[in-house]
Amino acid sequence: MNWWIDFALGVLLLAFIPFALAAYGGHVAADAITDDHKRRAVKLTFWGMAFFGLFVAIVYQYRIMGTDDARQVQTQNFQKDVNARLDQIINHPVSTEQQRQATQLKQSVEAANPASPSLPKTLYGNVQESKRSFEDQGIRQNMVRQLSVLSQEILDFAQERLKGEQALPAVDPSLPTGKSNRPYILREEYFAQTKGKFHFNHYEFRCVQLMQALSNRTDLADEVTAVKNWCQQLPQDSIGLKSLSANLAKLAQEVEEPPK
């Protein structure tokens, strides 16, 4: 059920809203054409391209989510195999030192992050044990690295979107925000595209996964909840993206300290 909800929301944000707005804008603009035949042809072209783009986006989203599921299964199977071997060493150690090292390695494996934009739900191990795990400096450093990397990627994304925002025509605040206000429509289309790319670039998913892994850091509960909600709301402009990046960077600094 959740898979289909994510799929539908993704298609809605990436394709339906921007394509519908673009097609509607072309439809309205075509009304200015006096030749009936040409006017109908232009409208059909806009709507035809919109439906084609929607179809391509649906196929793309389906393939991406299928690939993500396959990666999750592969990662989970690999982690189970490694944990099973480590359990054998922990239960039948040659020495106490070997048992201690195997236990630490198992904790690191459970907290490790594979180099993939799609993060499995089991990536950070059992969330209920996260507070105890964060007493380990290595696990905290790994989390700090993940937060810092995501913060920088979102900041780079914000810079990219800012260039597009600066290229948009200025919106006249004295004009009504209706279909005749072309600059306003263009801006809303661009903001919708920003939300869609934030979702499809896996920033939202990675952010939520990291916040879930930090859910038992009660000393950071307010910061974690705020960042998680921010990501789920999908920032629509460069200002929101930069603010989110700054908050992730600040959270990384706080995570570096042991739980209070």
TORDOLUM-26867 format. One record per atom (N, C-alpha, C): residue in one letter; x, y, z. Coordinates in steps of 0.2 Angstrom, whole numbers, plus 5000, padded with zeros to 4 digits. Example, Ala and Ser with C-alpha at 12.3 -4.5 7.8 and 13.67 -1.06 7.14 Angstrom:
<recs>
A506649725039A506249785039A506649845039S506449895035S506849955036S506450005039
</recs>
This chain:
<recs>
M500449945000M500050005000M500450065000N500950075004N501450125005N501850134998W501950084995W502350084989W501950124984W501350104983W500850134978W500750214980I500750224986I500650294988I501250334986D501850314988D502450344986D502550354978F502350304975F502350304968F501850354965A501250364968A500750414965A500950484967L501250494973L501450554975L502050584971G502450534969G503050554965G502850574958V502450534955V502150554948V501750624949L501450634954L501050694955L501450754955L502050744959L502450804960L502950814954L503150764951L503650764946L503350784939A502750754938A502450754931A501850784930F501350764934F500650784933F500550864934I500850884940I500750964941I501151004936P501750994935P502151034931P501951024923F501750964921F501550954914F500850994913A500350984918A499751014918A499751084918L500151114922L500251184922L500551214915A501051174913A501351194906A500851194900A500451134900A499951124895A499351184896Y499151194902Y498651244903Y498951314901G499551324902G499851394900G499851394893G500051344889G500051344882G499351354879H498851314883H498151314880H497851394881V498051424886V497751494887V498151544882A498751524881A499151574876A498851564869A498651504868A498451484861A497751524859D497451544864D496751584863D496951644859A497551674860A497651734856A497751724849I497851664846I497851644839I497151654836T497151694831T496451704828T496251654823D496751614820D496551564815D496351504819D495751474818D495451424822D495851354821H495951344815H496351274814H497051274817K497351334817K498051334820K497951334827R497451374830R497351374837R497251304840R496851264837R496651194839R497351154839A497651164833A498351124833A498851134838V498851204840V499351224845V499151194852K498451194853K498251164860K498351094860L498151054854L498250984854L498950964855T499451004852T500150994853T500350994860F500151054864F500351064871F500051004875W499450984874W499150934878W499450864877G499550854870G499850794868G500550784871M500950834871M501650834874M501550824882A501050854885A500950844892A500750774894F500350744890F500150674891F500750624890F501150634885F501750594883F502250604889G502350664891G502850674897G502550634903L501950644904L501650604910L501750534910F501650504904F501750434902F502450414904V502950454901V503650434902V503850444909A503550494913A503750494920A503450434924I502850414922I502650354926I503050294925V503250284919V503750224917V504350234921Y504650294921Y505250314924Y505250294932Q504750324935Q504650314942Q504550244944Y504150204940Y504050134941Y504750094941R505150114936R505850074935R506250094941I506250164943I506650184948I506550154955M505850144957M505650114963M505750044963G505750014957G505849944956G506649924958T507049974955T507749964956T507949974964D507550024967D507750034974D507549974978D506949944976D506749884980D507249824979A507549814973A508049764972A508649784976R508849844976R509449864980R509349844987Q508749864990Q508649854997Q508649774999V508349734994V508449664996V509149634995Q509549664990Q510249644990Q510649664996T510549724998T510849745004T510649715010Q510049695011Q509849665017Q510049595017N510149555011N510349485011N511149485013F511449535010F512149545011F512349555019Q511949605022Q512049615029Q511849555033K511349515031K511149455035K511749405035D512049395029D512549355028D513149375033V513349435032V513949465036V513749455044N513149475046N512949465053N512949395055A512749345051A512749275053A513449255054R513949275050R514649255051R514949285057L514749345058L515049375064L514749345071D514049325070D513749295076D514149225078Q514349195073Q514749135074Q515349145078I515749205076I516349225079I516149245086I515649285087I515449305094I515249255098N514849205096N514649145100N515249095101H515649085097H516249035098H516949075096P517149125100P517749155099P518349115101V518849135098V519549105099V519849145106S519649205106S519849245112S519349295114T519449325120T518949385122T519049445117E519649455115E519849515111E519449505104Q519549445101Q519149425095Q518449435095Q518149415101Q517449425102Q517249505102R517649545106R517549615106R517549645100Q518049625096Q518149655089Q517549635085A517349575085A516849555081A516149585083T516049605089T515449635091T515449705089Q516049745089Q516149815087Q516049815079L516249765076L516249765068L515449755066K515149705070K514449695069K514049765069Q514149805075Q513849865076Q513949915070S514549915068S514749955062S514449935056V514349875054V514049845048V513349865048E512949865054E512249885055E512149955054A512649995056A512650065055A512950095049A513250055045A513550075039A513150095033N513350145029N512950165024N513250155017P512950105013P513250095006P513250155002A513750154997A513750214993A513150214988S512550224990S512050224985S511550274987P511250314982P510750364984P510150334987S509950274987S509350244990S509550204996L509350225002L509550195008L509050145011P509250085012P508750035014P508550055021K507950025023K507650045029K508050015035T508349965034T508749925039T509449955040L509650015036L510250035035L510650055042Y510250085047Y510550105053Y510350055059G510149995057G510049945062G509449955065N509349925072N508749935075N508650005078V508150045076V508050115079V508050115086Q507750065089Q507650055096Q508250055100E508850035097E509450035100E509950095098S509650145095S510050195092S510350235097K510050245103K510350295108K510950255111R510950195112R511450155115R512050155110S511850145104S512350145098S512750205098F512350265099F512650325098F513250345103E513250305108E513750315113E514450285110D514450255104D515050235101D515250285096Q515850305097Q516150365093Q516150355085G516250295083G516350275076G515650285073I515150265077I514450265074I514250335073R514450375078R514250455078R514650485072Q515250465071Q515650495066Q515350475059N515050415058N514750395052N514150435051M513750445056M513150485055M513250555054V513850585057V514050655055V514250655048R514550605045R514750605038R514150605034Q513650565035Q513050565031Q512650625031L512650655037L512250725038L512650775034S513250775034S513650825031S513650825023V513650755021V513650745014V512950765011L512450745015L511750765012L511650845012S511950875018S511850945018S512250985012Q512850955010Q513150985005Q512850974998E512550914997E512150904991E511550944990I511250954996I510650994995I510851074994L511351094997L511651164996L511851164988D512151114985D512351124978D511651124974F511151084976F510551084973F510151154973A510251184979A509951254980A510251304975Q510951294974Q511351344970Q511051334963E510951274961E510751254954E510051284953R509551274958R508851304957R508851384957L509351414961L509351484961L509551514955K509951484951K510051504944K509451504940G509051454940G508351454937G507951504939E507851514946E507451564949E507651634946Q508251654946Q508451714944Q508351734936A508251674932A508051684925A507351694924L506951684929L506151694928L506051764928P505451784924P505251854924P504951874930A505051934932A504851964938A504051964939V503851944945V503051944946V502852014948D502352034945D502052104947D501552084952P501652114959P501252094964P500552134963S500552184959S499852214958S499352174954L499652124950L499252084946L498952034949P498252014948P497951954951P498351884949T498351834953T498751774952T498351724948G498051744942G497651704938G498051684932K497651654928K497951624922K498251674917S498051734918S498351784913S499051814916N499151794922N499851814925N500351764923R500651774917R501151724915R501751714919P502051774922P502651764926P502451724933Y501851734935Y501651694941Y501651624940I501351604934I501251534932I501951504931L502351534928L503051514927L503351494933R503351544938R503651534945R503351474948E502651464948E502351414952E502551344948E502651344942E502851284938E503551264941Y504051314941Y504651304943Y504751274950F504351304955F504351284962F504051214962A503551194958A503351124958A503851074955Q504251104950Q504851054948Q505351044953T505451104957T505951094963T505751044968K505151044969K504850994974K504950924971G504750914965G504850854962G505550824961K506050874960K506750844959K506950834966F506750874971F506950854978F506750784980H506150764978H505950694979H506250644975F506350654969F506650604964F507350604965N507750654967N508450644969N508550614975H508050584979H508150544985H508350584991Y508350654990Y508450694996Y507950685002E507350685000E506850675005E506950605008F506950555004F507050485007F507650485012R508250505009R508850505013R508750545020C508450605019C508350645025C507950605030V507350585028V506950545033V507250485036Q507650445032Q507950395035Q508450415040L508850465039L509350485044L508950515050M508450545050M508050575055M507750515059Q507550455056Q507350405059Q507850365063A508450365061A509050335064A509250375070L509050445070L509150485076L508550495081S508050455079S507450465083S507550455091N507950415093N508050405100N508550445103R508850495099R509250545103R508750595106T508550585112T508050625115T508350695116D508950705117D509250765118D509250815111L509050775106L509050815099L508350805096A507850785101A507150775098A506850825094D506950895096D506550945093D506950965086E507550955086E507950975080E507850915075V507850855077V507650795072V506950805070T506450815074T505750825071T505750875066A506050935068A505950995063A506250975057V506850945056V507150935050V506750885046K506550835050K506150775046K505550805043N505150855047N504550885044N504750925038W505250965039W505451005033W505650965027C505950915028C506050865022C505450845019Q504950815023Q504350785020Q503950835017Q503950905019Q503550955016Q503850975009L504450955007L504750965001L504851034999P505451065001P505651135000P505551154992Q505251214991Q505051234984Q505551284981D505951314985D506351364982D507051364985S507551394982S508251394985S508351424992I507851464994I507951495001I507751435006G507251395005G507051345009G507651285009L507851275003L508451225002L509051245006K509251305006K509851325009K509751325017S509151345019S508951335026S509051265029L508751225025L508751155026L509451125027S509851145022S510551125022S510951145028A510751215030A511151235036A510951205042N510251185043N510051145049N510351075049L510451045043L510750975043L511450985045A511851035043A512551045045A512551055053K512051095055K512051115062K511951045066L511451005064L511350945067L511950895067A512350895062A512950855061A513350875067Q513450935068Q513950965074Q513650935080E513050935081E512750915088E512750835089V512650805083V512750735083V513450705085E513950745084E514650725085E514750725092E514350755097E514450745104E514050685106P514250655112P513850595114P513250615117P512750565117P512050585120P512150605127K511650655129K511650675136K511250635140
</recs>
